[in-house]
């Protein structure tokens, strides 16, 4: 068994990933944030797409603490959905597309 012990920061992060994306979008809206195949999204575009997903989920009744299962291949859309669930206040349960029943 391989033991992995990455160094822990002296001061733990004080913000969420969702907040960090929002901050990057505000500070660097035109910088590249996500590359997946031919898809390239800036921080601004990524943040707007996450907001659309979050608003759609809220419109469907997802609220803080709800669990949302996501079954998807790795893609830009998967990243948007994953982060959109978090922005809507939900908890993401990723399901492996390689799992079989």
TAZIUR-V656152 format. One record per residue. N is the residue number from 1. OMEGA is omega in whole degrees, -180 to 180 (NA if undefined). Layout:
n: [N N]
omega: [OMEGA OMEGA]
//
This chain:
n: [1 2 3 4 5 6 7 8 9 10 11 12 13 14 15 16 17 18 19 20 21 22 23 24 25 26 27 28 29 30 31 32 33 34 35 36 37 38 39 40 41 42 43 44 45 46 47 48 49 50 51 52 53 54 55 56 57 58 59 60 61 62 63 64 65 66 67 68 69 70 71 72 73 74 75 76 77 78 79 80 81 82 83 84 85 86 87 88 89 90 91 92 93 94 95 96 97 98 99 100 101]
omega: [178 178 180 180 179 180 178 178 179 178 -179 178 -178 -180 180 175 180 178 180 177 179 179 178 179 179 -176 -174 -173 -177 177 -180 -179 -173 175 178 -176 179 -178 176 -179 173 177 -180 -180 179 180 179 -180 175 178 179 179 -179 -180 177 179 178 177 178 176 177 179 -175 177 178 177 178 177 -180 176 -176 170 177 -179 175 179 178 179 179 180 -179 -178 178 176 180 -180 178 180 -179 176 -177 171 -180 177 -177 176 179 -180 177 -179 NA]
//
